[in-house]
């Protein structure tokens, strides 16, 4: 079965979710471009969009249509070539509308898993629940005569275990998109020994056609992205808890969030990032990873406490941020949750006091949005950290310790065999988390 045949019948499980909708869009665009090639005229293609929530399917289709329009407007020259035999299509608007209709006609939305029984490729983007994934894979595999390939979007569950428990005989690999899939350039590719060479080649070709940057990860729970993020989050939480010996916990959370964003020159502070992913999701992923970790405990009692108090973070359907560790107004954090009384405390009630305790931020520090656009990012970041070493202040001292710990997390991912090398770790953090510099670098440990 060649590349085109493998994409003749695709199913996306969890298609109405944040990840599934993006995967569905990318798959539909790739299949449509194949379908419209002259050599494939007359061939049958279908994409099954399967989700348990039927009420979400109309909204999903509206989203897909809007995104196809955006994609079509960016490639009118290519579309004119693909529709060269359609003499009835003259204006760009006519061609774009034809393309939208062709892509939409590929998609079959529904709630029945039986739609996957004829598929040759199955993308899975359901919840991070190994038992659920195995159940779905096994059911499809036992009822599908085509021996389909399964591409799971899991960000933490080992692929080898899924393969064994669902009896897939090596026809599964990890194809981990980052959120949102339509925008994020990174795909973590997690292969296992049982994968065929053809399956690996197909995965690489698909990622290339979707214009993704591929980073290979070995099959160890959490892989590279969550392997770093979960430990980085635990470190941030532990530093806040340590600071709470001398100030209220909510103030310590504010301090560490500020340091991990402004001092480390990241797009978000660590507590804002936890909120973005979801307090409940971060907690769940740690619980998934923890049984596989023999030399560490990936667990936070503070996450448990917030979860039990109903503080879960995450995002609304429109992409706006739900309150978590921090409270948000118009997408910006304005207050911190106090676990002691279950109330949010506004920054303006204490922020100036904590900022004074943190001390001066060196002039060499650059806002992330400026640093990430610079041609000499590493040079500028090195200069900023050099300024931290020359300034004896609480904030700069913690920032140096935080950056060094982040570096050690990355090095351990390499030494543990999760990542093949330091460049792979850095690429994941640069591409998947939008960091301006990789965590494994020399300038955070350089001694003046």
Phi, psi and omega in degrees: 000121183274184185301314182293317179297323180296331181263013182286332179217103185245142173237137173246115178270133185079035190294337184269356180280176181302314181281317183299321181295321178291320178296319177300315180300310181298320179294316181297319179295318179293315180295319180298317180295327174291314183300325185276354176292142184307321183290347181253004179300132180094346178280152184262131177229146178209146174232119180269121178259101188252129176210146182288340183263097183296328182295339182274347186292318177301317177296323177300314183293326176295318178298314182299316180300316181296321181287327176294320177301315180298318180294320182294322181295338181272350184224045181295326179297314178297319181293324177300323178290318181294330182254025183300332181274357180265090183291344180279349181259108185251305182279154177304321180300323179293318180293317179298317180295321178296319180295315178303314181296320180295318180292314181298326180289344176288331193270131178243096180283145178183177182247358186263126180293341179302339178300336182275356185290344177253002186284153175257343178218131180236119170269133179243124180222043177274185183297159185283065185232107186300319181297319179294317180299313180299317179301314180293314180300314182297317181297316179294315184298321182286345183243004183246115183283354186273000184049063186293158171268141181246121176251106183266139179270013181306140178255001185209333186281127179303136184289323181301321178293319177297318179300314182292312186291331179264001178055054186263355175055040176085007181266041177214141172215164178271123178234080192269103173285158173253155189272130355274140186302326182290339183253314184295135184273347189269139167229123171274124181255117182245106180258159176238165185301329184283349179295140176283159177298323180295323179293317179295317179297319179298315181299318179293321179293319179297314179299320179297315181294332177275004178062044180256152170269123184259129173239122179283141174231144174283160190278070178235131189316130181092337180055210184277311186300301179286336175300323178276311186300315183298319180287325177295320178295316179298323179294316178299318178296315182294324178293321177295318179297323178294318179294336184292353174290338182242358178204162178302148183302321182296327176290322179294321177298316177302314183298312182291324177296319179294316180298314185288345174261297188286314182287320179275355175058053178251162181293332178220152169288163187296324180285328174293322178294320176300317178299317182300312178289322182119124176304318181293322181290316178300314178300317182294316181297320176300320179293327177291316184285325193304318181299340182269356184258111184273339187246012180202163181242104180272080183208144178228119176295330179292320175298318177301316183296313179296320179299315180294334179272004177083014179265107190238346180063210183089196184228151173283171183300330180275004178092354179287155189276131172277155178290142177218240171302326181243154175260141187239140171229121184055037176083358182248139178291136182229350182204165180238141179284134176257104182296344182288327181232001177072026181235154176271140179247122184294143179306321186291354177273341185211348188304317181298323180295315180291320178301320178296319179296321179295323179094184185293138171267123183303149179296341180285346178290135184242134175304142183308316184298334176275319182295318186293339180268351185284148179285331183248055186302312183297321180296317180290321178295319178299321179295321179296314181291330173298323176294326179295321181292336182267002183235119182271089181218157182299314184296313182292325178295315179293322179299316178297315179298319181296314181296322179292323178293320177299320176297317180295324176300313180298317179296324179292326176299325177286312182294330178278354178084011177288312177253148181287330183197174182295325181299323180294319177298312181297320180298320178297316181287325179289317187269315184277332182245002177061028175293153181274341178214152181285149181292331179269098181214173181267335191286340179279347180246358181297135178258128180294000000 
